[in-house]
Amino acid sequence: MNAHIRLVDLLDHATVRWPDRLAFSDAQRRVTYTELQNDVGAAAGAMQAKGIGPGDRVATYAPKQYENVVVLLAANRAGAVFVPVNPQLKEHQVVHIVKDSGARMLATNAHRLRRLPALQDVAGLGIWLLEEPPAHGALREVPAVDSDPAAILYTSGSTGKPKGVVLSQRNLVSGAQSVAAYQGLHEDDVILGVLPLSFDAGLSQLTTALATGACYTPLDFLQHAEVPAHCETHGVTSITGVPPLWTQLASATWPAPTAARIRRWANTGGHMPTPLLHRLQATYPNAKPYLMYGLTEAFRSTYLSPDDVAQRPGSIGKAVPNAEILVLRADGTPCDVDEPGELVHRGAFVTLGYWNDPELTHTRFRPLPSVHASIPHTDRAVWSGDIVRRDAEGYLYFVARGDDMIKASGYRVSPTEVEEILLACPDVVEAAALGAPHPMLGQAIVACVQSALEAETCRTAVLRACRERLPSYMVPSFIDVVQSPLPRNPNGKIDRTLLKQRHANVFMTE
């Protein structure tokens, strides 16, 4: 009986139960679970023949192609730690991750390798070209326990270079099983992968497919019109995205049968504006919406049940299975009902910490007193840095990132509240609110909006709406109107750090 300790144990279980079902499908190939298991075993044996062993880091820098998926799973089978690098990153960023992780191998394609000449200076790094079939090597099974490191995901912070979050085997397996359970995934589902595998939510599309025997169908697209066509070709039933992506997909033309086939869609990586929620519900009439919240340091934390979306569209729900979510004050005591506090996560998804950064690890990952006072045990929890509140019925509401809260005229302002009003304006496609230094107010509010309207016309309409629906201290002092989408970070989220940099002096020159 399979104990499901490692990620590849999920693959093995699915292969036994559904050997001929499709595991992977894209424009180039369709692969069954048996074929995927065989390819992963061959690649793992080849890795071991190249000297890759338990604990070694294997980085991948490629699109979501089949060979990339095989290498990730082969590293897991060989006992190595896989490090997926976002394919949108540039040379200096890739080199930083390869060096920082101490990767012994980088899997990429020849085209991308030619753009990485600086890798020649990385001592001891082996290159695996994905176009070339792996050399044969006898596979040696590696003992494993669920606390073993399995992956490092690099995540951007508000300052400094990307930092690596170390995930255990338990994090990967438990996370996949939890999401698959509350979303009700089945072996006949086809899961679209549009988010990068270097992003925890993107990796989750692959791991939940393995946990349920579903088919994973990735897509790297340039135009959002490509997505409905791909969904039609491959029979997609499940989609997960971030708000900027959902804005694009809601604007795409969806043939009625293709949209009707979608059984569920999920949002993560940011607040889902209510107008966009309603557009998506109209686009996918048979789908259940899942509004989720998570962080790389603890994978998924909460979700709002589809049954609660109509009554609580602004909520991030309650804890996912196998997690407990606390709302704590700065001194560690529990917050009262509706009192904003820091979201603290305990449970199976709390990761092992930051790679090569014990100081930051001790800051964000701290023990909690045991919930069982008679047992001498402490739980290790992750302090998210995010501010939330819990209502009288236990539902959580996102307030802001701790470092995104705006302090204007002595008031603490949630950017989410301002953005709700901005996005309710009929000609605003997307929006971000942020604080910029102000010589008199400490901070003043900047609104960045995308609209097809002429800039001054849009500013007038937005300002009127804000004055009608917000107290004076929450009304933006500066409105920046653009016709193109707001800038994204490599995970597809609105790049708030860049927007803050662009508008850092907008009030200081007055």
Protein Blocks (a to p, Z undefined) as FASTA:
>chain_A
ZZhlammlmmmmmmmmmmmbcfbdcfkbccdfklmmmmmmmmmmmmmmnopaehiacddd
ddfbfklmmmmmmmmmnopacddddfkbcfklmmmmmmmnopabdcddfklmmmmmmlmm
mghiacddfkbccdddddddddddfkbcfbdcddddfedjdddddddfklmmmmmmmmmm
mnopafkbccddfbcfkbmklmmmmmmmmmnopacdddddfbfklmmmmmmmnopabdcd
dfklmmmmmmpccdfklmmmpmbdcdehiacdfklmmmmmmmmmmbccddddddfklopa
bdcdfklmmmmmmbgbjadehiacddddfkopacdehiacddddedjklcfbjehilklm
mmmmccdddfblkbccddddddehiacdddfkopacdfbdfklpcceehiacdfklmmmm
mmmpmklmbdcddddddfklopacddddddfbdfklmmmmmmmmmmmmpcfklpcfbdcd
dfbdcdddfkopacfklmmmmmmmmmmmZZ
